[in-house]
Amino acid sequence: MALTGYTPAWQPVCGVAGLNSSLAAGLWRCRAKLKKQTLAKILVTGGAGYIGSHTRYFLEQRGHSVIVVDNLSRGHRDAVPPGLLHEFDVRDTAQLTQLLAHERVDAVIHFAAYIAVGESTQVPEMYFSNNVGGSLSLFEAMLRSGVKHVVFSSTAAAYGIPKRVPIPETEPNAPINPYGESKVMIETVLEWLDRYRDLRSIRLRYFNACGAEPAAGLGERHDPETHLIPLILRAVLTGKPVTIFGDDYDTPDGTCIRDYIHVSDLAEAHIFAVEHLLQDGASDVFNAGTGEGHSVKEVLAAVERVTGKAVPHNIGPRREGDPPSLVADSQKLQTTLGWRPKRASLDRIVADAWAFAQQSRY
Ligand SMILES: NC(=O)c1ccc[n+]([C@@H]2O[C@H](COP(=O)([O-])OP(=O)(O)OC[C@H]3O[C@@H](n4cnc5c(N)ncnc54)[C@H](O)[C@@H]3O)[C@@H](O)[C@H]2O)c1
């Protein structure tokens, strides 16, 4: 995997553009101090998966030391550099406890879970066992080994069909499928562990993660794939039409609107979150989205612009439980932690996903 020769676009927490020179000098000192203070050993669970592998990459770019636990049930061995992967199930509490203590881990970023909404309605018990059971096992291992900081992958599915769009974090949790419920359950557990066990957590509710980091050989390879952009790109590559679920929604062009967040921007949000915890920041919950919505038809048009090819597609019926519009109010993450999405344009997202899709391993 090509891990060298890449300059990260991201700058750390204290950076604010357009300041005068004395302030800028202060910021450099702040940056240096921050880097020194926060260089940490971080366990990434699910680091052989899509978002986990990008986050591992950006953590290393930042100077953190990373180890990965992944059972490869849904991930890819070649998404983790040699030597970092500990291949086992997070439900093995004893092995996790030993690893956390032995490696002197400072914080955990917990991605390991099953992620397919449709599958969760067919085998809910599998989702509760893995997503809830796995998280409980991890927290127990952390408490046993004295690790007190965790960033947790939550989801916009926590909101179900929201009453307000853009959705603020204060919107009630009302999941409408077992997958969303499994994440809400763990959010609740984390609130209690914060109160009674001093386990500090940041819960990030992701919207639609997409895009890739082709320069690092990383991108989206879910199997089965259920996400829109890789499915559309696959249609372009194979000529087999992709189905659009409904064009009669109450939206400007009739197709569903979603908030697409570039996976590298999302990875960086985790670095802001984990560094906040490592600097004794309080537990909190944040939406991780851009605050901008795009319809399915807009995504199709972007793919046609970027690839220069027509997208073979057909229009199917609506899918049960698909809200017309899911867009984050992303202000809290920006104002509280200082994160900004830097790759938010749809064309940039599609171009990166397209570059990865054309790589041989896709
Ligand atoms: N992809 C999205 O758009 C999206 C949106 C919202 C939330 N999320 C959440 O983000 C996280 C990562 O999503 P992703 O898209 O990278 O998924 P992914 O399937 O690519 O990665 C998950 C990884 O976890 C591993 N894993 C699963 N169960 C495990 C277990 N019991 N022990 C060890 N490893 C295990 C899998 O092998 C895989 O490598 C998940 O928790 C998911 O719920 C993703």
The ligand as an ORCA input file, in Angstrom:
! r2SCAN-3c Opt
* xyz 0 1
  N     -20.334      3.806      6.515
  C     -21.215      4.705      6.938
  O     -21.728      5.518      6.152
  C     -21.600      4.745      8.401
  C     -22.625      5.627      8.802
  C     -22.948      5.693     10.141
  C     -22.260      4.929     11.084
  N     -21.280      4.080     10.672
  C     -20.562      3.291     11.697
  O     -19.168      3.425     11.480
  C     -18.503      2.219     11.848
  C     -17.597      1.789     10.705
  O     -18.359      1.666      9.510
  P     -17.672      1.179      8.163
  O     -18.473      1.717      7.038
  O     -16.216      1.453      8.210
  O     -17.933     -0.402      8.272
  P     -17.021     -1.619      7.820
  O     -17.892     -2.820      7.777
  O     -16.242     -1.273      6.610
  O     -15.983     -1.763      9.044
  C     -16.321     -2.393     10.249
  C     -15.124     -3.234     10.645
  O     -15.384     -3.831     11.923
  C     -14.967     -5.186     11.877
  N     -15.769     -5.904     12.883
  C     -17.118     -6.079     12.922
  N     -17.472     -6.742     14.015
  C     -16.327     -7.014     14.698
  C     -16.054     -7.678     15.919
  N     -17.014     -8.228     16.669
  N     -14.763     -7.765     16.330
  C     -13.762     -7.217     15.588
  N     -13.978     -6.587     14.434
  C     -15.248     -6.479     13.992
  C     -15.222     -5.647     10.460
  O     -14.435     -6.762     10.096
  C     -14.854     -4.392      9.677
  O     -13.490     -4.385      9.314
  C     -19.584      1.215     12.215
  O     -19.674      1.170     13.622
  C     -20.835      1.808     11.605
  O     -21.974      1.452     12.328
  C     -20.934      3.968      9.352
*
